[in-house]
Amino acid sequence: MVNMVSLEDLAKREYEVEGRKLRPTKVWKVQPKGRKGFVMALFKTPDGKTVRKVIAKVDEQGNIIV
């Protein structure tokens, strides 16, 4: 079964980033023409480093799939 959610729902979750559970500071959808898309998130680690990570996929219709 496909589990579809919104960007706001993804922004409230915690993700494993560099061995820590972090919440994203920014979440956005990337969907290039003719290709399947993905949801990218920006994380700020406690040591001040900024990390980008793909957290979900996007289908051809633009629905977010977890």
C-alpha positions in Angstrom: 0.0 0.0 0.0 1.2 3.5 -0.8 1.3 5.9 2.1 0.8 9.5 0.9 1.6 12.5 3.2 2.1 16.2 2.9 5.3 18.3 3.2 4.1 19.6 6.6 3.7 16.0 7.9 7.3 15.2 6.8 8.7 18.4 8.5 7.3 17.3 11.9 9.0 13.9 11.9 12.4 13.1 13.2 15.0 11.4 10.9 18.3 9.6 11.5 21.0 11.9 10.3 24.7 11.2 11.1 23.8 9.0 14.0 21.3 11.4 15.6 17.6 11.9 15.5 16.9 15.4 14.1 14.0 17.4 12.7 14.4 19.1 9.4 14.8 22.9 9.2 13.5 23.0 5.7 11.6 20.5 3.4 10.9 20.8 -0.3 9.8 18.8 -3.3 12.0 18.3 -6.3 10.5 16.9 -9.5 12.5 17.4 -12.7 10.6 17.1 -16.0 10.2 13.6 -17.2 11.6 12.0 -14.1 10.4 10.7 -10.8 10.8 13.2 -8.0 11.9 13.2 -4.4 11.5 15.2 -1.2 14.7 16.9 0.1 15.3 18.1 3.7 17.8 20.3 5.3 19.1 19.4 8.8 21.2 21.5 11.2 23.4 19.3 13.4 24.3 20.3 16.9 27.9 21.0 15.9 26.7 23.6 13.4 27.0 21.6 10.2 24.1 21.6 7.6 23.2 18.3 6.0 20.9 17.6 3.0 19.1 14.3 2.8 16.4 12.7 0.6 13.5 11.7 2.9 10.7 10.6 0.5 9.9 9.8 -3.1 7.4 11.5 -5.4 5.3 9.6 -8.0 4.5 10.8 -11.5 1.4 12.6 -10.4 3.3 14.6 -7.7 2.1 12.6 -4.7 4.6 12.1 -1.9 5.2 8.4 -1.1 6.8 7.4 2.2 
